[in-house]
Amino acid sequence: MNKNHSFRKAFYHLKMALDYFEDTNRTVPATIAGKLSIRYAQRLKWIVNDFATSPKIPAYAADDFKDEMNSDIMFHEAISEKALSLNNDQKVILEGIIDRLVEGATIDVEINKNQFL
């Protein structure tokens, strides 16, 4: 396992929390939750910015972090939600595909269009 795994996961969850706070403020801005969300979002943005601009972080790590933070953080959430609806055989297949992708393999997928009609 990557030695920075927990550190990266912490920032992943910060970004997810930031997205949820911003969404709360967009959807119910006049409520107490909406007003608190602004404050908490600002604090989380400060943490993210502090890390991204820290001179102690090597440039390659800061660039990697910025790419991660600018990606669709809810991608993981969406995949997890969809994976819950798979049967056990499908989960094994999906995990195998993900393992191969992580290893750098190229995977060809053939989709029967009739399955989606």
Backbone torsions as a table, in degrees:
resi	resn	phi	psi	omega
1	MET	NA	143.9	179.5
2	ASN	-59.1	133.4	-178.2
3	LYS	-66.0	-18.0	178.9
4	ASN	-100.0	13.1	-174.5
5	HIS	-55.1	-51.2	-178.0
6	SER	-64.5	-39.0	179.5
7	PHE	-63.3	-45.1	179.4
8	ARG	-65.3	-41.1	179.4
9	LYS	-63.9	-37.3	178.4
10	ALA	-59.8	-44.5	179.6
11	PHE	-71.0	-32.7	174.6
12	TYR	-58.8	-46.1	-179.0
13	HIS	-70.8	-32.6	173.8
14	LEU	-61.4	-45.8	-179.4
15	LYS	-65.1	-39.6	178.2
16	MET	-63.8	-44.1	177.9
17	ALA	-61.4	-41.8	178.4
18	LEU	-59.6	-45.6	178.7
19	ASP	-61.3	-41.3	178.9
20	TYR	-66.6	-41.6	177.7
21	PHE	-63.3	-42.8	178.7
22	GLU	-64.6	-38.7	177.9
23	ASP	-65.4	-41.9	177.5
24	THR	-59.3	-43.7	179.8
25	ASN	-65.8	-36.1	178.6
26	ARG	-68.0	-39.4	-172.4
27	THR	-86.5	-32.1	-179.2
28	VAL	-138.8	61.7	-172.5
29	PRO	-63.9	-28.5	-174.9
30	ALA	-85.2	-5.4	-178.2
31	THR	-87.0	169.0	175.9
32	ILE	-61.3	-42.3	179.0
33	ALA	-60.4	-42.0	178.8
34	GLY	-63.4	-42.4	-179.5
35	LYS	-69.5	-40.8	176.3
36	LEU	-66.1	-34.0	-179.3
37	SER	-61.2	-35.9	177.6
38	ILE	-61.2	-47.8	-178.2
39	ARG	-62.5	-46.6	-178.4
40	TYR	-68.1	-37.0	177.7
41	ALA	-62.5	-41.4	179.0
42	GLN	-62.0	-40.4	179.3
43	ARG	-66.4	-41.5	178.6
44	LEU	-66.3	-38.2	177.3
45	LYS	-61.8	-37.6	178.6
46	TRP	-63.4	-43.5	179.3
47	ILE	-61.5	-47.6	-179.6
48	VAL	-61.2	-45.9	-179.4
49	ASN	-65.6	-39.9	179.0
50	ASP	-59.5	-43.9	178.5
51	PHE	-66.9	-47.2	-175.3
52	ALA	-63.4	-26.5	-176.9
53	THR	-106.8	4.4	-178.1
54	SER	-66.6	129.2	177.9
55	PRO	-71.3	-11.3	180.0
56	LYS	-81.0	-15.9	-178.6
57	ILE	-89.6	126.6	176.9
58	PRO	-58.4	147.9	-176.3
59	ALA	-55.5	-42.4	-178.7
60	TYR	-63.5	-36.5	179.6
61	ALA	-71.7	-39.7	178.7
62	ALA	-65.0	-40.5	178.2
63	ASP	-64.9	-42.8	177.7
64	ASP	-61.5	-44.1	179.1
65	PHE	-61.7	-45.5	-179.5
66	LYS	-62.5	-40.1	176.8
67	ASP	-61.0	-44.5	-180.0
68	GLU	-62.8	-44.7	-176.9
69	MET	-70.6	-25.9	179.5
70	ASN	-89.5	-5.0	179.0
71	SER	-80.2	172.6	178.7
72	ASP	-75.4	97.9	-175.3
73	ILE	-65.8	-25.8	-179.0
74	MET	-80.0	-3.0	175.8
75	PHE	-54.8	-47.0	-178.5
76	HIS	-62.0	-41.1	179.5
77	GLU	-63.6	-43.4	-179.1
78	ALA	-64.9	-42.0	179.0
79	ILE	-64.6	-42.4	179.1
80	SER	-61.1	-43.3	179.3
81	GLU	-61.1	-43.8	-178.6
82	LYS	-69.8	-36.1	-179.0
83	ALA	-64.3	-28.0	178.9
84	LEU	-62.6	-26.0	-177.9
85	SER	-87.9	-3.5	179.7
86	LEU	-80.9	150.5	172.9
87	ASN	-81.7	172.8	-174.6
88	ASN	-60.2	-40.8	179.0
89	ASP	-62.7	-42.2	178.9
90	GLN	-65.2	-37.5	178.0
91	LYS	-63.2	-40.9	178.7
92	VAL	-63.3	-43.8	179.0
93	ILE	-62.2	-46.9	-179.2
94	LEU	-61.6	-43.3	179.4
95	GLU	-62.1	-40.4	177.1
96	GLY	-62.4	-41.5	178.3
97	ILE	-62.7	-46.0	-179.5
98	ILE	-62.9	-42.6	177.8
99	ASP	-57.3	-44.5	-179.5
100	ARG	-66.1	-40.4	178.1
101	LEU	-62.1	-42.6	179.0
102	VAL	-62.3	-35.6	178.4
103	GLU	-72.4	-10.8	178.9
104	GLY	99.8	7.6	-179.2
105	ALA	-71.7	153.1	171.7
106	THR	-98.7	131.9	-176.3
107	ILE	-120.9	129.2	175.3
108	ASP	-96.9	131.9	-179.5
109	VAL	-118.9	131.3	176.4
110	GLU	-111.4	124.9	-177.9
111	ILE	-113.5	127.2	176.0
112	ASN	-80.1	108.7	-175.4
113	LYS	-59.0	-28.5	-179.6
114	ASN	-63.9	-23.1	179.6
115	GLN	-67.8	-22.0	-175.7
116	PHE	-101.0	0.0	-178.5
117	LEU	-92.9	NA	NA
